[in-house]
Every structure is written in structure tokens, then in C-alpha cells.
Amino acid sequence: MSQFGYAIRELSAAQKSAKGVSLYSRYVNRPAGRVLAAAGYTTKLRPNHITLISAAFTFAGVAMIAALRPTPAAALGIFAALVIGFALDSADGQLARLTGTGSAAGEWLDHVVDCAKMLAIHMAVLVSFHRHFGFSDPVLLFVPVAFQFAAVMVFFGGILTEQLKRAERLRNGETGPASAGASTLRSVALLPVDYGVFCAAFLLFGSRDLFVVLYCVLLAAHVLFMVAFLVKWYRELSAPGR
């Protein structure tokens, strides 16, 4: 069996839980990341290399958002760069599990890049709104700022909650991962706040009105989910016996 085939087989048998994962991430991004991780394995790349390549694609897309006039060609280029960057973001963790080379430093780098892209992509949209969309109304220019706030709050709150729960399991002597079950309904419900769906929204970047409407719809979804998630996470961490 080739190295690539071996990697695909091993990665397919060692996927993370699908709990809390949208349909896009489960059926599109993770499988794409699996292929990219297998390619990285065959070319002797390390997980941190994949993380940096992911950042290069993502920030190329961010630069295009800020610099290019909204056209169908620009929309396709931005979408391709962001989607490939997202798939590579899945690939680095999969490669780390396959090779047993995961580390605290690698996890730190991955999260720092994730946070940086969330901050940068909405700043780039703000620049584009002002430079290329011709918006001067403060309300419209506030939209990317609000989106950035909601996205970072969900990201940071989720990471912090996960780490606190992991630390508590260790204190209680629970060394295995938390039990998890996947819900198809939940996977569908999470689509509006999935980063891959957000990337797909840039396919409409060449059509000003459609893009702005979809961007605002996704903002509303992020705000609603932010409130729901923060309440849920706080209650879980406050539950008796924790």
C-alpha cells in the first residue's frame, strides 16, 4: 500500500467526534483535510508546516477582500483561497494525530492563526465596504465590527470552555475524552455559524447587494448563537458537582 493510501486509511479510522460539528465541516471540510493531511504525510511535512500553509492561503484571501474590487473573478479567487485555507486548518490536526507529533506549541500556533484570521477577515470586509462598496453610513460600517466581535466571542468562549472542562476531567482522574454523540439536527442548525459556510458567502462578493444581505444574515445568526452558547457554557460550568 502506498504512503498516501496508508494515511487515508489510518485517518479515516481516527476521526474526531462529530458532536458540535456542522454538516459542512463533517462532510466537506474534514474529508478535504484528510486528503491534504495524507498528502502532507507523503511529502514529510510537519503539522506546523500545514498550519503555516493554511495561514498563507487564508491571508491571501483576506488581502484580496481588502484590495480587489468586487467582481465575479475576485469572488472566486477569495472563495478558493479561504476554503483551501480552512481545509488545511483541519489537515494540520489530522496529520498531528496520524504521526503522533501533536504538541502544546502546535495547538497554540493553530489557535493563534485561527484567532488572527477571524480578526483580519472582518477588518478586510470593513475596508472593502469603505473603499469598494462606497459605504459611508456608520451603521453599515459597524456591521463588520459587530460580526468580528460575535465571531471572536464564540471562538474564544468555545476554546476556553473546552480547556476548562478538560482540566476538570483531569482533576477528577478522567483521562479519556468526554463522551460525545452527534446529532444531525444540531449539525444542520450549526450551518449558519460554520466558517466554511461563511467562506462560501464570498462567492457572492461580486454582487454588492446580495453579498451585503447574506453577510448581515450571517451576522444575525452569529449574534444569536453567541448569546445561546455563552448562556449554555456558563450553565454547564456552573452545574452542581463541577
Residue frames as qw, qx, qy, qz and C-alpha x, y, z in Angstrom:
[[0.000, 0.887, 0.461, 0.000, 0.00, 0.00, 0.00],
 [0.370, 0.572, -0.041, 0.731, 1.28, 3.48, -0.83],
 [0.244, -0.126, -0.490, 0.827, 2.04, 6.00, 1.91],
 [0.312, -0.099, -0.102, -0.939, -0.90, 8.09, 0.75],
 [0.666, -0.239, -0.581, -0.402, -3.28, 5.12, 0.89],
 [0.539, -0.200, -0.684, 0.448, -1.98, 4.14, 4.32],
 [0.054, -0.034, -0.305, 0.950, -2.50, 7.69, 5.60],
 [0.482, -0.174, -0.291, -0.808, -6.05, 7.89, 4.25],
 [0.683, -0.250, -0.677, -0.113, -6.94, 4.56, 5.85],
 [0.450, -0.190, -0.597, 0.636, -5.49, 5.49, 9.23],
 [0.078, -0.017, 0.127, -0.989, -7.04, 8.95, 9.21],
 [0.542, -0.238, -0.472, -0.654, -10.46, 7.58, 8.27],
 [0.688, -0.315, -0.650, 0.071, -10.34, 5.30, 11.30],
 [0.473, -0.316, -0.431, 0.700, -9.24, 8.04, 13.72],
 [0.004, -0.572, -0.258, -0.779, -11.62, 10.93, 13.11],
 [0.038, -0.038, 0.521, -0.852, -12.66, 13.25, 15.93],
 [0.169, 0.494, 0.793, -0.314, -16.17, 13.18, 17.31],
 [0.079, 0.437, 0.521, 0.729, -18.84, 14.78, 15.13],
 [0.254, -0.747, -0.561, 0.250, -20.56, 16.32, 18.17],
 [0.135, -0.831, -0.085, 0.532, -20.94, 20.08, 17.78],
 [0.262, -0.264, 0.580, 0.725, -19.80, 19.96, 14.15],
 [0.548, 0.501, 0.069, -0.666, -21.88, 21.29, 11.26],
 [0.871, 0.344, 0.351, -0.012, -22.70, 19.26, 8.17],
 [0.486, 0.837, -0.244, 0.061, -20.20, 21.27, 6.14],
 [0.153, -0.711, 0.672, -0.141, -17.32, 20.50, 8.48],
 [0.731, -0.155, 0.646, -0.158, -18.34, 16.86, 8.84],
 [0.795, 0.368, 0.479, 0.053, -18.89, 16.03, 5.17],
 [0.539, 0.817, -0.005, 0.203, -16.79, 18.58, 3.29],
 [0.008, 0.890, -0.405, 0.211, -14.02, 20.17, 5.33],
 [0.649, -0.489, 0.579, -0.066, -12.85, 17.17, 7.34],
 [0.887, 0.244, 0.363, 0.147, -12.72, 14.83, 4.32],
 [0.491, 0.827, -0.108, 0.252, -10.84, 17.51, 2.33],
 [0.259, -0.817, 0.479, -0.191, -8.50, 17.97, 5.28],
 [0.869, -0.202, 0.452, 0.013, -7.97, 14.21, 5.40],
 [0.803, 0.519, 0.138, 0.259, -6.75, 14.20, 1.80],
 [0.207, 0.882, -0.260, 0.333, -4.47, 17.18, 2.43],
 [0.575, -0.651, 0.474, -0.144, -3.13, 15.58, 5.62],
 [0.921, 0.053, 0.356, 0.147, -2.35, 12.40, 3.70],
 [0.604, 0.723, -0.027, 0.334, -0.57, 14.48, 1.06],
 [0.145, -0.871, 0.376, -0.282, 1.40, 16.20, 3.80],
 [0.816, -0.387, 0.429, -0.027, 2.31, 12.82, 5.27],
 [0.886, 0.310, 0.229, 0.258, 3.67, 11.56, 1.95],
 [0.442, 0.760, -0.099, 0.466, 5.74, 14.73, 1.45],
 [0.648, -0.141, -0.456, 0.593, 7.14, 14.62, 5.01],
 [0.087, -0.603, 0.026, -0.792, 5.53, 17.88, 6.09],
 [0.225, -0.172, -0.755, 0.591, 5.02, 18.51, 9.79],
 [0.064, -0.739, -0.668, 0.062, 1.73, 19.75, 11.31],
 [0.174, -0.732, -0.096, 0.651, 3.16, 23.22, 11.93],
 [0.173, -0.136, 0.576, 0.788, 4.12, 23.43, 8.24],
 [0.009, -0.510, -0.788, -0.344, 0.49, 22.71, 7.32],
 [0.174, -0.783, -0.453, 0.389, -0.69, 25.36, 9.80],
 [0.185, -0.563, 0.188, 0.783, 1.55, 27.98, 8.19],
 [0.088, 0.102, 0.726, 0.674, 0.48, 26.99, 4.67],
 [0.072, -0.678, -0.731, -0.019, -3.13, 27.28, 5.83],
 [0.176, -0.756, -0.197, 0.599, -2.38, 30.77, 7.13],
 [0.193, -0.268, 0.473, 0.817, -0.77, 31.72, 3.81],
 [0.008, 0.389, 0.780, 0.490, -3.89, 30.74, 1.84],
 [0.168, -0.756, -0.605, 0.186, -6.26, 32.37, 4.32],
 [0.201, -0.718, -0.056, 0.664, -4.41, 35.67, 4.49],
 [0.167, -0.011, 0.603, 0.780, -4.06, 35.72, 0.71],
 [0.076, -0.604, -0.741, -0.285, -7.85, 35.60, 0.64],
 [0.261, -0.777, -0.366, 0.440, -8.05, 38.32, 3.30],
 [0.251, -0.408, 0.263, 0.837, -5.72, 40.55, 1.27],
 [0.076, 0.256, 0.710, 0.652, -7.87, 40.04, -1.83],
 [0.132, -0.746, -0.650, 0.059, -11.00, 41.07, 0.09],
 [0.242, -0.771, -0.133, 0.573, -9.39, 44.35, 1.09],
 [0.239, -0.438, 0.424, 0.755, -7.54, 45.09, -2.15],
 [0.128, 0.141, 0.786, 0.588, -9.69, 43.87, -5.04],
 [0.447, 0.061, -0.046, -0.892, -12.80, 45.44, -6.46],
 [0.594, 0.112, 0.724, -0.333, -15.82, 43.15, -6.08],
 [0.536, 0.389, -0.497, -0.561, -16.11, 41.13, -9.30],
 [0.970, -0.021, -0.019, -0.241, -17.08, 37.52, -10.04],
 [0.741, 0.401, -0.445, 0.305, -13.40, 36.68, -10.68],
 [0.006, -0.515, 0.561, -0.648, -12.33, 38.23, -7.38],
 [0.757, -0.288, 0.223, -0.543, -15.15, 36.38, -5.61],
 [0.969, 0.122, -0.211, -0.036, -13.98, 33.04, -6.98],
 [0.524, 0.468, -0.516, 0.490, -10.36, 33.73, -6.02],
 [0.289, -0.481, 0.472, -0.680, -11.29, 34.78, -2.49],
 [0.897, -0.161, 0.078, -0.405, -13.53, 31.75, -2.03],
 [0.887, 0.257, -0.357, 0.142, -10.84, 29.35, -3.27],
 [0.297, 0.498, -0.555, 0.597, -8.15, 30.83, -1.00],
 [0.464, -0.405, 0.411, -0.672, -10.37, 30.80, 2.10],
 [0.943, -0.061, -0.015, -0.326, -11.77, 27.31, 1.52],
 [0.789, 0.316, -0.451, 0.274, -8.34, 25.79, 0.90],
 [0.059, 0.502, -0.544, 0.669, -7.03, 27.56, 4.00],
 [0.693, -0.311, 0.272, -0.590, -9.91, 26.12, 6.04],
 [0.970, 0.090, -0.206, -0.093, -9.32, 22.58, 4.75],
 [0.566, 0.417, -0.526, 0.480, -5.63, 22.89, 5.64],
 [0.303, -0.502, 0.430, -0.686, -6.70, 24.06, 9.10],
 [0.917, -0.173, 0.123, -0.337, -8.36, 20.67, 9.51],
 [0.862, 0.354, -0.339, 0.132, -5.39, 18.86, 7.97],
 [0.174, 0.622, -0.592, 0.482, -2.78, 20.01, 10.50],
 [0.589, -0.366, 0.512, -0.507, -4.58, 18.39, 13.45],
 [0.969, 0.141, 0.043, -0.201, -5.25, 15.21, 11.48],
 [0.666, 0.535, -0.450, 0.261, -1.59, 14.97, 10.49],
 [0.144, -0.578, 0.606, -0.526, -0.56, 15.51, 14.12],
 [0.811, -0.190, 0.383, -0.399, -2.77, 12.61, 15.24],
 [0.924, 0.350, -0.145, -0.046, -1.52, 10.37, 12.45],
 [0.597, 0.519, -0.454, 0.410, 2.15, 10.98, 13.21],
 [0.709, -0.547, -0.361, 0.262, 1.85, 11.37, 16.97],
 [0.485, 0.150, -0.093, 0.856, 3.57, 14.74, 16.76],
 [0.224, -0.832, -0.326, -0.389, 0.92, 16.87, 18.41],
 [0.486, -0.068, -0.414, 0.767, 2.25, 19.37, 20.93],
 [0.128, -0.771, -0.433, 0.450, 1.14, 22.26, 23.11],
 [0.145, -0.476, 0.267, 0.825, 3.13, 24.60, 20.88],
 [0.042, 0.144, 0.773, 0.616, 1.39, 23.26, 17.78],
 [0.097, -0.677, -0.730, 0.010, -2.05, 23.66, 19.34],
 [0.181, -0.701, -0.166, 0.670, -1.11, 27.18, 20.41],
 [0.115, -0.248, 0.492, 0.826, 0.00, 28.08, 16.89],
 [0.003, -0.385, -0.833, -0.398, -3.18, 26.66, 15.39],
 [0.140, -0.768, -0.588, 0.212, -5.42, 28.67, 17.73],
 [0.196, -0.598, 0.049, 0.776, -3.42, 31.87, 17.29],
 [0.069, -0.024, 0.644, 0.761, -3.75, 31.60, 13.50],
 [0.075, -0.568, -0.800, -0.180, -7.49, 30.90, 13.86],
 [0.176, -0.772, -0.381, 0.477, -7.95, 33.97, 16.04],
 [0.192, -0.429, 0.292, 0.833, -5.87, 36.13, 13.72],
 [0.053, 0.201, 0.738, 0.642, -7.92, 35.16, 10.67],
 [0.109, -0.709, -0.696, 0.029, -11.19, 35.94, 12.43],
 [0.192, -0.733, -0.126, 0.641, -9.93, 39.38, 13.35],
 [0.190, -0.327, 0.478, 0.793, -8.41, 40.06, 9.94],
 [0.152, 0.332, 0.809, 0.460, -11.19, 38.85, 7.67],
 [0.028, -0.826, -0.559, 0.069, -13.84, 41.17, 9.09],
 [0.214, -0.707, 0.099, 0.667, -11.39, 44.09, 9.10],
 [0.228, -0.076, 0.671, 0.702, -10.81, 43.35, 5.41],
 [0.072, 0.625, 0.743, 0.228, -14.58, 43.40, 4.80],
 [0.147, -0.847, -0.275, 0.431, -14.75, 46.77, 6.57],
 [0.234, -0.467, 0.400, 0.753, -12.00, 48.12, 4.30],
 [0.163, 0.210, 0.789, 0.555, -13.82, 46.77, 1.24],
 [0.008, 0.768, 0.634, -0.095, -17.14, 48.27, 2.35],
 [0.133, -0.828, -0.049, 0.542, -15.48, 51.67, 2.59],
 [0.197, -0.466, 0.539, 0.674, -13.16, 51.51, -0.44],
 [0.015, -0.022, 0.834, 0.552, -15.03, 49.45, -2.99],
 [0.016, -0.554, -0.832, -0.035, -18.68, 49.26, -1.93],
 [0.039, 0.468, 0.161, 0.868, -18.88, 53.01, -1.39],
 [0.503, -0.682, -0.531, -0.021, -20.43, 52.78, 2.08],
 [0.196, 0.410, -0.324, 0.830, -20.05, 55.80, 4.33],
 [0.631, -0.559, -0.148, -0.517, -23.03, 55.24, 6.63],
 [0.118, -0.511, 0.741, -0.420, -21.62, 54.48, 10.12],
 [0.812, -0.081, 0.381, -0.435, -24.33, 51.84, 10.65],
 [0.911, 0.385, -0.135, -0.065, -23.19, 49.82, 7.63],
 [0.410, 0.623, -0.580, 0.329, -19.53, 50.24, 8.55],
 [0.447, -0.458, 0.595, -0.487, -20.33, 48.97, 12.05],
 [0.942, 0.062, -0.058, -0.325, -21.63, 45.66, 10.65],
 [0.767, 0.332, -0.502, 0.222, -18.17, 44.03, 10.17],
 [0.006, -0.477, 0.605, -0.637, -17.12, 45.26, 13.62],
 [0.725, -0.213, 0.314, -0.575, -20.16, 43.59, 15.19],
 [0.942, 0.202, -0.237, -0.127, -19.52, 40.42, 13.17],
 [0.476, 0.476, -0.612, 0.415, -15.91, 40.36, 14.30],
 [0.326, -0.412, 0.539, -0.658, -16.99, 40.74, 17.94],
 [0.875, -0.071, 0.159, -0.451, -19.52, 37.91, 17.77],
 [0.869, 0.335, -0.364, 0.029, -17.19, 35.53, 15.89],
 [0.316, 0.476, -0.647, 0.505, -14.28, 36.07, 18.29],
 [0.510, -0.348, 0.459, -0.639, -16.53, 35.72, 21.35],
 [0.954, 0.044, -0.006, -0.298, -17.85, 32.37, 20.09],
 [0.741, 0.421, -0.471, 0.230, -14.35, 31.17, 19.21],
 [0.104, 0.478, -0.626, 0.607, -12.73, 32.25, 22.48],
 [0.650, -0.282, 0.344, -0.616, -15.66, 31.12, 24.63],
 [0.961, 0.114, -0.157, -0.198, -15.69, 27.70, 22.99],
 [0.625, 0.420, -0.549, 0.363, -11.94, 27.18, 23.34],
 [0.122, -0.454, 0.568, -0.675, -11.93, 28.35, 26.97],
 [0.809, -0.186, 0.187, -0.526, -14.90, 26.15, 27.88],
 [0.919, 0.221, -0.325, -0.011, -13.25, 23.14, 26.26],
 [0.427, 0.446, -0.600, 0.508, -10.00, 23.72, 28.14],
 [0.381, -0.394, 0.473, -0.690, -11.77, 24.20, 31.49],
 [0.923, -0.057, 0.032, -0.378, -13.76, 21.00, 31.00],
 [0.804, 0.336, -0.455, 0.186, -10.59, 19.13, 30.01],
 [0.126, 0.477, -0.610, 0.620, -8.78, 20.39, 33.13],
 [0.636, -0.295, 0.347, -0.623, -11.70, 19.33, 35.33],
 [0.960, 0.095, -0.196, -0.176, -11.76, 15.83, 33.82],
 [0.593, 0.405, -0.568, 0.402, -8.07, 15.51, 34.59],
 [0.201, -0.437, 0.538, -0.692, -8.62, 16.65, 38.18],
 [0.812, -0.128, 0.239, -0.517, -11.32, 14.00, 38.50],
 [0.462, -0.314, 0.820, 0.122, -9.00, 11.33, 37.12],
 [0.746, 0.523, 0.388, -0.138, -10.84, 11.02, 33.82],
 [0.357, -0.462, 0.532, 0.613, -8.10, 10.50, 31.27],
 [0.372, 0.329, 0.754, 0.430, -10.23, 9.64, 28.22],
 [0.068, -0.157, -0.268, -0.948, -12.11, 12.09, 26.04],
 [0.430, 0.166, 0.466, -0.755, -15.58, 13.20, 27.06],
 [0.384, 0.336, 0.853, 0.110, -18.38, 11.05, 25.71],
 [0.210, 0.414, -0.156, -0.872, -19.95, 12.59, 22.64],
 [0.465, 0.402, 0.784, 0.084, -22.83, 11.85, 20.36],
 [0.051, -0.075, 0.387, 0.918, -23.53, 13.51, 17.05],
 [0.359, 0.587, 0.606, -0.399, -26.95, 14.96, 16.23],
 [0.373, 0.356, 0.571, 0.639, -27.91, 15.52, 12.60],
 [0.052, -0.895, -0.417, -0.147, -30.37, 18.24, 13.62],
 [0.419, -0.808, 0.065, 0.410, -27.66, 20.06, 15.54],
 [0.543, -0.121, 0.484, 0.676, -25.27, 19.69, 12.60],
 [0.226, 0.634, 0.539, 0.506, -27.83, 21.38, 10.35],
 [0.242, -0.927, -0.283, 0.044, -28.58, 24.11, 12.91],
 [0.534, -0.625, 0.174, 0.542, -24.89, 24.97, 13.17],
 [0.618, 0.413, 0.406, 0.532, -24.50, 25.65, 9.43],
 [0.119, 0.944, 0.165, 0.261, -25.12, 29.45, 9.72],
 [0.331, -0.892, 0.308, 0.005, -22.13, 29.79, 12.07],
 [0.891, -0.048, 0.298, 0.340, -19.82, 27.37, 10.27],
 [0.183, -0.686, 0.332, 0.622, -16.70, 29.07, 8.94],
 [0.342, 0.041, 0.783, 0.518, -16.94, 27.07, 5.72],
 [0.195, 0.750, 0.626, 0.090, -20.40, 28.49, 5.02],
 [0.115, -0.889, -0.017, 0.443, -19.00, 31.94, 5.74],
 [0.326, -0.358, 0.603, 0.634, -16.26, 31.29, 3.17],
 [0.305, 0.396, 0.789, 0.356, -18.91, 30.26, 0.64],
 [0.091, 0.862, 0.384, -0.317, -20.66, 33.60, 1.15],
 [0.161, -0.650, 0.330, 0.665, -17.76, 35.24, -0.70],
 [0.375, 0.237, 0.765, 0.467, -18.94, 33.59, -3.90],
 [0.115, 0.843, 0.513, 0.119, -21.44, 36.47, -3.91],
 [0.402, -0.555, -0.020, 0.728, -18.73, 39.08, -3.31],
 [0.232, 0.066, 0.490, 0.838, -19.08, 40.27, -6.92],
 [0.207, -0.617, -0.557, -0.516, -22.73, 41.20, -6.34],
 [0.057, 0.311, -0.417, 0.852, -22.79, 44.00, -3.80],
 [0.588, -0.302, 0.058, -0.748, -26.41, 43.83, -2.66],
 [0.905, -0.114, -0.373, -0.168, -26.57, 40.03, -2.40],
 [0.609, 0.165, -0.569, 0.528, -23.29, 39.84, -0.51],
 [0.096, -0.326, 0.377, -0.862, -24.28, 42.53, 1.98],
 [0.753, -0.267, -0.084, -0.595, -27.65, 40.88, 2.64],
 [0.899, -0.043, -0.431, 0.060, -26.06, 37.46, 3.20],
 [0.408, 0.281, -0.520, 0.696, -23.29, 38.95, 5.34],
 [0.346, -0.346, 0.264, -0.831, -25.91, 40.64, 7.55],
 [0.876, -0.192, -0.234, -0.376, -27.93, 37.40, 7.80],
 [0.794, 0.069, -0.504, 0.333, -24.83, 35.52, 8.93],
 [0.091, 0.361, -0.433, 0.821, -24.05, 38.30, 11.40],
 [0.635, -0.345, 0.060, -0.689, -27.53, 37.95, 12.92],
 [0.926, -0.086, -0.361, -0.068, -27.01, 34.17, 13.20],
 [0.574, 0.230, -0.524, 0.586, -23.65, 34.67, 14.92],
 [0.190, -0.394, 0.332, -0.836, -25.12, 37.12, 17.44],
 [0.814, -0.266, -0.073, -0.511, -27.98, 34.76, 18.29],
 [0.905, 0.017, -0.396, 0.154, -25.66, 31.76, 18.61],
 [0.309, 0.411, -0.490, 0.704, -23.19, 33.82, 20.64],
 [0.467, -0.403, 0.277, -0.737, -25.83, 34.58, 23.26],
 [0.933, -0.132, -0.140, -0.305, -27.10, 30.98, 23.27],
 [0.793, 0.219, -0.463, 0.330, -23.61, 29.48, 23.51],
 [0.115, 0.455, -0.490, 0.734, -22.45, 31.81, 26.28],
 [0.662, -0.350, 0.204, -0.630, -25.51, 31.00, 28.38],
 [0.965, 0.013, -0.236, -0.116, -25.11, 27.27, 27.70],
 [0.644, 0.334, -0.505, 0.468, -21.39, 27.21, 28.51],
 [0.137, -0.471, 0.449, -0.747, -21.84, 29.21, 31.71],
 [0.815, -0.267, 0.094, -0.506, -24.60, 26.89, 32.91],
 [0.923, 0.132, -0.351, 0.082, -22.51, 23.82, 32.14],
 [0.467, 0.360, -0.518, 0.620, -19.55, 25.15, 34.07],
 [0.298, -0.381, 0.371, -0.793, -21.83, 26.24, 36.95],
 [0.794, -0.204, -0.445, -0.362, -23.66, 22.91, 37.21],
 [0.663, -0.594, 0.365, -0.271, -23.62, 21.28, 40.68],
 [0.936, -0.132, 0.298, 0.136, -20.82, 18.78, 41.14],
 [0.671, 0.650, -0.081, 0.348, -18.46, 20.53, 38.78]]
